[in-house]
Amino acid sequence: MKTILKSERILWNGQWQSGAMIIEAGKLTGFTQDPQLLAEAVDYGNQRIIPGIFDTHNHGTHGYGLSGQVSADPQVQKPIVRHYLKALGSQGVTSIFPTCAVSMIRSVSEVADENNEGADIVGIHSEGPWLNRVGEKGIRTGWPEVSLATAKQMVADGQGKLKLVALAPEIPGIDPIIDYFLSEGVTLAYAHSDCTYDEAARITPMMLHFSSHTFEGETIIFIRDYLHILYVPAPYLYNAAYYRLDCSANKDLKETLIQYIEHNLNAAKTAEALFIHRNTLFYRLNRISKYYGIDTANYLDLTNFYIYHLHKIKREER
């Protein structure tokens, strides 16, 4: 069975577009602007249509938490996971990497094999346990024993579903853990790290694919060592799109993008800082994407633009 949903605002390839979304056998199969197909579509006018969200980092929702103080009893854990999945579905999340405590990995894995309502578990994310939290007040919280046995138990409990583990690569003795996870096909991410530039450079070829919570008060490489990084020749920083936006007569667009990045892509906080309505913010971000070719939904593009911005400031200070 084919269903076609038409709207003036469909989020597709990171941008709002006018057209129709095609759904076949319960799966999203395409986007079209074909007039014949549009004529057959269910018309949602100007309402926003967003494809199901794939969330790779989610500790809980609607009061159902998978981390922090959780019971070790699987009979308590599993109902929490089921309610959590159902709640996610109500928010538009269709696929999920539950971010759970190490003690819940087995229960999450077993619930994933059930026929549940709501979001589908397509992998498991463990944030930690080996993190180097510093926090806004610079108070280190420490980390548990670095144990290869714990890492092996995590993989065993995941039953092939442990897909992502976040850790701080500078923790002493962590290298065998990194090697083991990689050998088991687990993707690794920087998280809550206080590593130096040199430490990051040493470990990057081994593991860097993602980063998580690296702008939350930690004196990480992008904050503590960014001056060193900015003096390094980096041809990719001189991107034509970044330069055109930087030189644009419409200074509001550049300032909007900088504020959006500095407020961690939080639309409400960005709009408040700029004293504008959220709709105005989204209008500006769409203009930046459309006319300057900077994908405001792409973290790498935003990171590169922000480095370009800092680099320019540093050049002007010399």
Secondary structure, 3 states (H helix, E strand, C coil): CEEEEEEEEEEECCEEEEEEEEEECCEEEEEECCHHHHHHCEECCCCEECCCEEEEEECEECCEECCCCCCCCHHHHHHHHHHHHHHHHHCCEEEEEEECCHHHHHHHHHHHCCCCCCCEECCEEEECCCCCCCCCCCCCCCCCCCCHHHHHHHHHHHCCCEEEEEECCCCCCCHHHHHHHHHCCCEEEEECCCCCHHHHHHHHHHHCCEEECCCCCCCCHHHHCHHHHHHCCCHHHCCHHHHHHHHCCCHHHHHHHHHHHHCCCCHHHHHHHHCCCHHHHHHHHHHHHHHHCCCCCCHHHHHHHHHHHHHHHHHHHC
